Amino acid sequence: MPRKTSQTTATEVEVMEAPNTEVEVQQPVTQTVPVEPQTHLEPIVTERDEFCSSEYLDPFAKLPRIQALRGNNDENCGYFVSIDQMAAAGWIDFDESQLIDYNFEMSGAVEKGILIRHPRMLVCPKTPVLGFDHEQSEQSKSTVILGRYTSEMSSDPNIRNLQFYNVFLLDAENKPLHQIPLSYKAKGANQATFAEHWQQFCREITACHAIANGIPAKPKNALFYSLAVFCLTTSRELAGSLKKGNACKVASHEVPNLQNWKQYFLGYDQTTKAYIHEALEPQQPLMVPGAVADLPALPAGEG
């Protein structure tokens, strides 16, 4: 059965961190037996020594990062992981033939890495939608956080929106592409469209689970949604209200249904579920960084 996609052209800022409205459930017509989930994440060792405890972890350590980049054409628009960040993430089955030389327009820098236009990922928000001072961030080369993004901020062209996520990239068989989660800083139109589609996907997977179990489709929490495989498509499109420019937007996502929804959900294998929860830590509360966060800013105009 071909996969359906859900499309949108909206670029308004989405300020919800997770779906918070009940879904009106309609029983779809099913023709096949639901498929069992694909569970291929690495198993967890049951015998551990004392140094595996969280007290030995560096709370200030930064995860390797993934960037949403607009590129100079449609073929160069997508999610980019540079080769040094791939190494830091413990990339699995490294294939040098997949590497490209990515040219950053504004800085002129060239980085080698992998570009994924249609990623499959596990998603865990780490902050609410935040507002940041664009001009000060450019001057200081660090992201100047102003706090939670509010409707009042939308009237100030200097205040932009961003949100931090931790993600795991997966292949077509739901096998992880790397061992350590990636930090994803979504901003502007990319954040707005990513949040819109991810929240819609969360409502869809919630509805499928509810119908399959004969329960009301009440919203779940991050422990549930971090187990859902979000498959999206990117598009290079114009964005902005006063000064328009191209941005890497999320244009569509795969929509689960009663026939295939378990292929988009990795929670039924206990080892896989524990592995994901340990890596992404969805039980942790959302953080709001201080006024000036020690977070690297993307080059001006990129993304």
N, C-alpha and C positions, 0 to 999 in steps of 0.2 A: 504493500500500500504506500503510495507517495506520501511524504510528510507534508503536512500543511504548515503554512507560516502565517504569523500575525504581523501586519504592517502598520506603520504610523508615520506621520510627518511632523508630529508635534515636537516642539523644542522648548516648551515651557519647563521651568525648573520644578522637579518633583521633590517635595519635602518630606514624604513619608519614608520611614526606614523599613517598614514591612507592611504587608497588606493588613488593613484593619477593618475591612467591611466584609459582611457575610456574602457568600456567593449564591446566586439563585441557580439552583441545580436543576438541569433538565436531563432526563435519561436519554443518552444517545443510543443509536442502534448499533449493536455489536454483532460481528460476524465471525470472529475467531476467539479462541481461548486466550486470555491474558498471558503475556509472555513473562517468564520468570526473570528477575533482575540479573544483570551482568555484574559480577562481583570479582574484580581482579586487583584490588589494591593489596599492598603487601601485608602479610599477617603480622600480628603483634607478638613479641616474645613474652611469654608468661612469667618466666623467671628473671627478675631484674635485681640489680644491686642498688645500694643506697644512693648512688650518684645520678640515678635517673630522676630523682625527686626534683620538683620545681624550684626548691630553694637553691639549687646549684645552677639555675638558668640565669643568663644575663638579661635583666628586664629592659635594657636599653639597646639590645641588639636589633639591627634592622634586617628585615627579610629582603631577599633579592626582589627586584621589581619588574613589572610588566607595564608597558606604556601603550595607550591608544593613540595612534599617529595618523594624521590625515593624508600624508604623502603629497606628491605633486600630481598624482592621477589616481584613478580608481584602483588600479592594480597595486599601488603602494599604500593603500589605506587599510589599516587593520591593527592588530595587536602585535607589538614587537618586543622581543626579549633579546638583548644583546648577548654576545657570546660569553662575556665575563659573568653576566647574571645567570645564564644557563649553567655555567660551571658551579656558581654559588648555590643554585637550586638543586644540584645533583641530577642533571638531565639524564634520562634513561634512553638507551639505544641511540646514542648520538650519531647523527647522519650528516656528514659534512656537506653532502650534495644539497641539503635543504637550506644552507646558509646563503644569505644575500648581503650585499653591501648597501646599507641604508644611508641615504644622503639627507641630512637635516638642512632644510632650506634656509632658515634664519641664520644659523651659526656656520653653515658650510662644513660642519663635521661629518665624517663618514664612519659608521660603526657596522661591524659585521655581526649578524645575528639571524634570528628566524622571525618571519612575519606570518601571522596566522589571520586570515581574513574572516574565517567562519569558525571561531573557537567553540569547543565544548568545555564547560567548566563547572566546578562546584564553587559556590559563592557564599561568603560570610561577611556581612558588613561589620566594620570595626568602629565607625563613627556615624553619627547622624549626618545629614546634609549640612555642610559648614559654609560660612561666608568668609572670603578672604580679600584683603586689600591688594588689588592687582598692581597698582603703581609701586607701592612700598615693597611688594614681593619682587618686582623686577629690579628695583634699586638695590635691595639687600641680598638678592640671590637666595632667599629663603622664603618659605610660605608664611605670610603674616595672617594668622587666623584671627577672625573677629568674633567667633562664637557660632552658635547655631544659626543657620540661614533662616531669615524671616521674610515675610511678605514686604515689609518696609525696605529691606535691602534691595529688592528687585528694581526699585525706582532709581537706584544709584548705579550709573554705568561703570563706576570704578570697583564696585563690589561684585565679585564673581562667586560662583557656587562650586563646591567640590565635596567629594566623599571618598573615604578610604575603605577598601575591601581587602580581604585575603582570599585568594582563589587557588584552586588546583586545576590545571589543564589536563584534559583527558583525550585519548584517541577515540576512534570510531567504535571500539569495543569496550569503552569505559575503563581502559587501562591508564594509569597515571603517566604523564610525560616527564615528571620530575618528582623528587623525593621531599623537597621542602616547599611549603606554600610560597606563592608570589604575592607581593604587596602591589595593589592596583590603586592608583590615585586617579579617580574619574573626576573630570571638571567640565564646566560649561555645558555645551550641548551634548557632549558625550555622556556626562553624568546624568543629565535629564532623560535622555533616551534610553540609556542603560537601565536606570532605575524604573522607568515606565514599563519597559518590556520584562524586566526581572520580576517586578511585582505582579504583572499580569500572568506570567508563567507560574508564580507561586499560587495565585488563585486557581489556575487551571489544574495544577497537580493536587491541590487541596480538594477540588471538586471530584477528581477521579478517585482519590482515596476515600472520600466520603460516600460516593455512590457504591464503590466496591464493598464497603463495610456497612452500608445501610445506616449511616449516621449523618447528622446535620453537617454542612460544609463550613464549620467554624474555622476562623484563621488559626494557623499553627504558629510556632515560634521558630527561632533560628536553629534550634536543635533538629527540627524536622527539615527546614528549607535548605540547610547546609548539605543534606544528603541528596538533593535533587540536582540532576544534570541539566544545566542551562545551555542550550545550543542557539547561538545567535549569528546574525549576518550583519556585516558592517557596510556602510556606504559613505562616500565622500560627498557631502552636501553643504550648501550655504547655511550659515547660522548667524545669529546676532540681530539686535533690534535697530541700533543706530548705525554701527559700522559692521557691515556683513563680511564674513570671511568663511572659507571652507573649514569644515570640521569632520572628524570621524564620528559618525552617528551610528547607533544601533538601529537598523532599518526593519528587522524582523526577527522572529524566533520560532523554533519548532514547537508545535502545540501538541501536548500529550492527549491521548484519548483512552477509552476503556480497553481497547485492544493492545495498546503498547505502553501504557503509563509506567509499568514496572521497569521498562528499559530506561526510564528517566529517573529512577529512584533506587538508591543503593543502600537502603536502610534495613533490608530483610536478612542480610548476612551479618551476624553479630560481630565478627572479626573486622569486616569492612567498616561497619558503623563505628566501632571503637577507634579504628585507625583514623577515620575522617574527623571525628570529634576531638581526638587528641591533637591532631595537627592544626585544625582550624579554630578550636576553642570557641564554639558558638555560645557556650554558656556564659562567657564573659560579657559584662555590660558594655554598651557603646561608650566610647571615650570622646570627650571634647577637649582638644589640645588647648594650651594656653594662648595668650594673645599673640606671642611670637613663638611658633613651633620650630624646632630644629629639624625641618624637613626640606629636602632639596627641591628647588623649583624647576620645572621644565623650562627649556629655552623659550624665549619670547616667541609667541605665535605658533609654537609647535603643539600638536595634539588636536 
